[in-house]
């Protein structure tokens, strides 16, 4: 039985197109809406990418030890509709972020709101209030 090059290419293309779907997850699969977290720190990195923008915050504890937290946001498209721009967060900005912790206890959270240094509050748009 001969397989045409077009059929083989179509099959490979179909498999490759499914890879991003496997990488995406629901809020409830990774985060716990019953574990709220509020972090105050300094932005150390911003990733304005799909499917979710991310930023990293260096948080100092009472002893001065710095822990870096990974915060997930909505997609850049949703963030723009919520009033964000790619320059809303910049490395070195002091911020306060509220969200939901990761279920596995890692220094990972889904951001809900970010309070900027000037007091403005921006909404992350990454999960509904009911955690879906």
N, C-alpha and C positions, 0 to 999 in steps of 0.2 A: 504494500500500500504506500503510495507516494503522498507526501505532505507538501503542499505548495509553500513556497517562500512567503507568500502573502498570508496564508493561514498561520504559519509559524510566527510571523511578525505580529499578527493580530493577537495571538495567544499571549505572547510575551508582553505586548502593550497592555493587555487587560490585567495581567498579573502585576505589572509595575504600577498601574493606576490605583490598585487597591492598597498599596503600601501606606499612603497618607491616612487612609481610613483606619488602619490598624493602629496608627500612632495617636489618634484622637481619643479622648476619653470624656466621660460625663463628670460633672462636679462631684456627684455622690460616689463615684468610683475612687476618687483620690483624696477628697477633702471631707472634713467633718464639720457640718454647720453648727454642731453643738460644742465645738471647741474654738470659741472666738479668741483672737489674738490681736493685741495692739502693740506695734513696734515703733520706737523712736530711734532714728539713726540717720546715717548719711548714705546717699545713693552712691554705689560704687560701680555700677554697670547698668546699661539700658539696652535691651534687644527689641527693636521695633520690627517684629517678624510675625508671619502667620504660622500656625493657626492662632497662637496666643502671643501677645507681646509679653515680655518679662522684664523685671528689673531686680537688682540686687541691692540690699541695704546692709551696711555694716552697723551692728548694734552693740554698744558697750554695756556690760553688766556692771553691778556695783563695785566689783573688784577691778574693773578696767579691762577685762578680757573682751576681745572683739569677736563676735560671731556674725558670719555673713548669712543672710536669709535670702532665699530665692522666692520672689513674689510673681504670681501669674496674674495677668490681666486678660481682658477680652482681645479680640483681633484688632489690629490697627484701624480697620474700617469702622468698627463699633466705637472705638475710642474717639475717633475724629467726630463721629455723630454726637458723642457725649462732651464735646468741647476740648478735647485734647489735641495737641500737635506733637510732632516728633520731638519738639524741644520743651515740652511741659516738664519733663524730668531731665535734669542734667547731672552728670557725675559731680559730686561734691555738695549737692543740695541737701540741707537738713530737712527731713520730712517725718510725718507720723502716718502710719498706715494701719488700717483696721481690716481684718479679714478672718478667714477660717483656716485653721491649721490642717496640715496633711494628716491623714489617718495613721501613717506609719511613724509619726513622731519626728520626721526629718525637719530640718530648718527650711521648710517649704510651706508656703501658704497661698491661698487664693485671695487676692486683694479685693476689698469691697469699696473702700474709700481711701483717698490719699489727701492728707492735709499738707499743703505746701508751706514753705517758710513765711510767705506773706499772709498766711491765714486762710487762703482760698482752699475750698474742699472740692476735689474732683472725684467723680464716680467711675469706678473701674469697669462696670458693665459686664463683668465676667461671670456672674451667677445671679439668679433671681433671689429675692428675699427668702424664699422657701428652700433655697439650696439646690434648685434644679438647673 
